[in-house]
Amino acid sequence: MRIPAGEYDLPERQVRLALEADLELAAERSIYVITGNNGLGKTSFLERVVIPALRREAMPYLYLGQDAGLQLYTIRASLAVQGLGLGRLSEADLLRVWLKQSPEARVLLLDEFDKYEPDPATLVAESRDFITTYIMITHGDPQAARALAGDWPAHHLRFHLVEWAGGVKRVRVEREAPWL
């Protein structure tokens, strides 16, 4: 899936992203780690740029947002409607069931994955048989996400504030060389 170079306005965040080169995402067996300070549009980039591109390409995906609490209630209700009597599963077990019920998904988006229970290594281990691309946002050490990649190529997208003028943040998205 290709996201073309250019500027992307995210008015709800008063952010204008500058993507200086085309971005190829959802390549086979890859992990993409997105880092940058708060308020630079990382989540909005996922929701307003990446997810619409996945939909255009009809690429099945799963998205676990940074505030997973409400999402977990929705997942529990959705699985119950499917006839799965889940009782009082822990968050970790609920996420495992959710992943196993979604084998058609090829991309897993994890926003601030380092906040989740279970730890992200469990989510990756539970989904590695069918997920071909992980896209993760972190405020922590990007090397933690890199470690999840195992022998898969891992790529680092860094969001940098370039200018803040007229109430709009201009943010440059840099793709660093892949970690091998």
Secondary structure, DSSP 8 states (H G I E B T S, - for coil): -EE-SEEEEEGGGTEEEEE-S-EE-S-TTEEEEEE--TTSSHHHHIIIIIHHHHHHTT--EEEE-S-HHHHHHHHHHHHHHTT---TT--HHHHHHHHHHT-TT--EEEEETGGG-SS-HHHHHHHHTTT--EEEEE-SS-HHHHHHHTTTS-EEEEEEEEEEEETTEEEEEEEE---B-
